[in-house]
Amino acid sequence: MSSSVRVATGADLGALAAVLAAAFHSDPVARWIEPDDTRRRRILPQAYAMQLRGLFLTQGATEVVVHQGAIKAGALWNPPGQWRMPVLSQVRQLPTALRLAGRRIGRLMSVARAVEAVHPAEPHWYLAELGTDPQAQGTGLGRALLDSRLARCDAEGSPAYLESPEANIPLYERFGFEVTGEVHIPGGGPTVYTMWRKPRLG
């Protein structure tokens, strides 16, 4: 069976949250926020479900790759000017966020504040997360997701922005992103790199 890219819907919430949790289980930021592997494996699906419910699935811009009848990868995009979670959603999700983060809430807030402080003001598409099921990595599913949205960015003349760990910089550079800065997470956290992509015209 072939793979297909489509917009995520509410019915995809559980499957997409599980795929992203598996993809980011070893991510440097996730590991710093919650160093315990067992607890991180338990809370990440809930954390992604919270984000999907509170923001990404409401915007109609998040996309998934369906391969052999199952969701195997996902890209969480925010349209220009819509990358902040609405205040009402933040208030509603605060109890869940506190429960999931527990004593690591300070580290979670440090990451959020650090990346928000340098977020560009210029209108752009924001790639918040791109993750592939570990068993399907290296099969081109992430490329399919990037091609899908970036082609539309080019068509409408819109730039794109993301943050990335150092290991993923070469991947995004192949799609036209360029490193624009470094974000050092306070309190001994990892460094992430901001990347910007100008639209390809013509």
C-alpha positions as CSV (number, residue, x, y, z in Angstrom):
1,M,0.0,0.0,0.0
2,S,1.3,3.5,-0.8
3,S,1.6,6.4,1.6
4,S,-0.6,9.5,1.5
5,V,-0.4,12.9,3.2
6,R,-3.6,14.4,4.5
7,V,-4.8,17.0,7.1
8,A,-5.2,15.6,10.6
9,T,-8.6,15.4,12.1
10,G,-10.0,14.9,15.6
11,A,-10.3,11.2,15.0
12,D,-6.5,11.1,14.6
13,L,-5.7,12.5,18.0
14,G,-4.7,9.3,19.8
15,A,-2.7,7.7,17.0
16,L,-0.9,11.0,16.2
17,A,-0.1,11.7,19.8
18,A,1.4,8.1,20.1
19,V,3.5,8.5,17.0
20,L,4.9,11.9,18.1
21,A,5.6,10.6,21.6
22,A,7.6,7.6,20.2
23,A,9.4,9.9,17.8
24,F,10.5,12.4,20.5
25,H,11.1,10.0,23.3
26,S,14.9,10.5,22.9
27,D,14.8,14.1,21.9
28,P,17.3,16.2,23.9
29,V,14.7,18.7,25.1
30,A,12.3,16.0,26.2
31,R,15.0,14.1,28.0
32,W,16.1,17.2,29.8
33,I,12.6,18.1,30.9
34,E,11.9,14.5,32.1
35,P,15.1,12.5,32.5
36,D,13.3,9.3,33.7
37,D,12.7,7.1,30.6
38,T,9.7,5.3,32.1
39,R,7.9,8.4,33.2
40,R,8.7,10.2,29.9
41,R,7.3,7.3,27.9
42,R,4.1,7.4,30.0
43,I,3.5,11.2,29.9
44,L,4.5,12.2,26.4
45,P,1.4,10.8,24.6
46,Q,-0.8,12.7,27.0
47,A,1.3,15.9,26.6
48,Y,1.0,15.7,22.8
49,A,-2.7,14.9,23.0
50,M,-3.1,18.0,25.1
51,Q,-1.4,20.2,22.5
52,L,-3.2,18.7,19.6
53,R,-6.6,19.2,21.3
54,G,-5.8,22.7,22.5
55,L,-4.3,24.2,19.4
56,F,-3.1,22.2,16.4
57,L,-6.2,20.3,15.5
58,T,-8.3,23.4,15.7
59,Q,-6.3,25.2,13.0
60,G,-6.6,22.6,10.2
61,A,-2.9,22.8,9.3
62,T,-1.5,19.7,11.0
63,E,-0.8,16.9,8.5
64,V,-0.2,13.2,8.8
65,V,1.2,10.5,6.6
66,V,-0.9,7.4,6.4
67,H,1.1,4.3,5.4
68,Q,-0.3,0.8,5.2
69,G,-3.5,2.0,6.8
70,A,-1.9,3.6,9.9
71,I,-0.6,7.0,10.8
72,K,3.2,6.8,10.8
73,A,4.3,10.5,10.8
74,G,3.0,13.9,11.6
75,A,3.8,17.6,11.2
76,L,2.4,20.2,13.6
77,W,2.1,23.4,11.7
78,N,0.8,26.8,12.8
79,P,-0.5,29.2,10.2
80,P,1.0,32.7,10.1
81,G,0.2,34.7,13.2
82,Q,-1.4,31.7,15.0
83,W,1.5,30.0,16.8
84,R,0.5,31.0,20.3
85,M,-2.1,28.9,22.1
86,P,-5.2,31.0,23.0
87,V,-5.3,32.1,26.6
88,L,-8.5,30.3,27.3
89,S,-7.0,27.0,26.1
90,Q,-3.9,27.6,28.2
91,V,-6.1,28.1,31.3
92,R,-8.2,25.0,30.5
93,Q,-5.1,22.9,30.1
94,L,-3.1,24.2,33.0
95,P,-4.2,21.5,35.5
96,T,-3.2,18.8,33.0
97,A,0.1,20.4,32.2
98,L,0.9,20.7,36.0
99,R,-0.1,17.1,36.5
100,L,2.1,15.8,33.6
101,A,5.1,17.9,34.3
102,G,5.1,17.5,38.1
103,R,8.3,18.7,39.7
104,R,9.7,19.3,36.2
105,I,7.3,22.2,35.5
106,G,10.2,24.7,36.0
107,R,12.1,23.1,33.2
108,L,9.1,23.0,30.9
109,M,8.5,26.7,31.5
110,S,12.2,27.5,30.9
111,V,12.0,25.9,27.5
112,A,8.7,27.7,26.6
113,R,10.0,31.1,27.6
114,A,13.4,30.7,25.9
115,V,11.9,29.7,22.5
116,E,9.1,32.2,22.7
117,A,11.5,35.1,23.4
118,V,13.2,34.7,20.1
119,H,10.2,33.8,17.9
120,P,10.1,36.0,14.8
121,A,7.5,38.7,14.5
122,E,7.4,38.5,10.7
123,P,4.4,36.4,9.5
124,H,5.4,32.8,8.7
125,W,4.4,29.2,8.9
126,Y,5.7,27.6,12.1
127,L,6.7,24.0,12.2
128,A,6.4,23.2,15.8
129,E,7.0,19.4,15.6
130,L,7.8,16.9,12.9
131,G,8.0,13.3,13.9
132,T,8.0,9.8,12.4
133,D,7.3,6.5,14.0
134,P,10.8,5.1,14.9
135,Q,10.1,1.9,12.9
136,A,9.4,4.0,9.8
137,Q,12.2,6.5,10.0
138,G,14.4,6.8,7.0
139,T,11.6,5.8,4.6
140,G,10.8,9.3,3.3
141,L,7.7,10.0,5.3
142,G,9.2,13.2,6.9
143,R,10.2,14.4,3.4
144,A,6.6,13.9,2.2
145,L,5.3,16.0,5.0
146,L,7.8,18.8,4.4
147,D,7.3,18.8,0.7
148,S,3.5,19.1,1.2
149,R,3.5,22.2,3.3
150,L,6.6,23.9,1.9
151,A,5.2,23.7,-1.7
152,R,2.3,25.7,-0.5
153,C,4.6,28.1,1.4
154,D,6.3,28.7,-2.0
155,A,3.0,29.1,-3.8
156,E,1.8,31.8,-1.4
157,G,5.2,33.4,-0.9
158,S,5.4,32.7,2.8
159,P,8.5,32.0,4.8
160,A,8.7,29.1,7.3
161,Y,10.3,28.8,10.8
162,L,11.3,26.1,13.2
163,E,13.6,25.2,16.1
164,S,15.8,22.1,15.8
165,P,18.4,20.2,17.8
166,E,21.9,20.2,16.2
167,A,21.5,16.7,14.9
168,N,18.6,17.6,12.6
169,I,20.1,20.7,11.1
170,P,21.4,19.0,7.9
171,L,17.9,17.6,7.2
172,Y,16.2,20.9,7.3
173,E,19.0,22.6,5.4
174,R,18.2,20.2,2.5
175,F,14.8,21.8,2.3
176,G,16.1,25.4,2.3
177,F,16.1,26.3,6.0
178,E,19.1,28.3,7.3
179,V,20.3,28.5,10.9
180,T,19.6,32.0,12.3
181,G,20.5,31.6,15.9
182,E,21.0,29.5,19.0
183,V,18.7,29.2,22.0
184,H,20.4,28.1,25.2
185,I,17.8,26.8,27.6
186,P,18.5,28.3,31.1
187,G,19.3,26.0,34.0
188,G,21.6,23.7,32.1
189,G,19.2,22.7,29.3
190,P,20.2,21.8,25.8
191,T,20.8,24.2,22.9
192,V,18.4,24.4,20.1
193,Y,18.8,26.2,16.8
194,T,16.4,28.5,15.1
195,M,16.0,28.1,11.4
196,W,14.3,30.2,8.8
197,R,13.3,29.4,5.2
198,K,12.6,32.0,2.6
199,P,10.0,31.0,0.0
200,R,11.3,29.7,-3.3
201,L,9.7,31.8,-6.0
202,G,9.3,30.9,-9.7
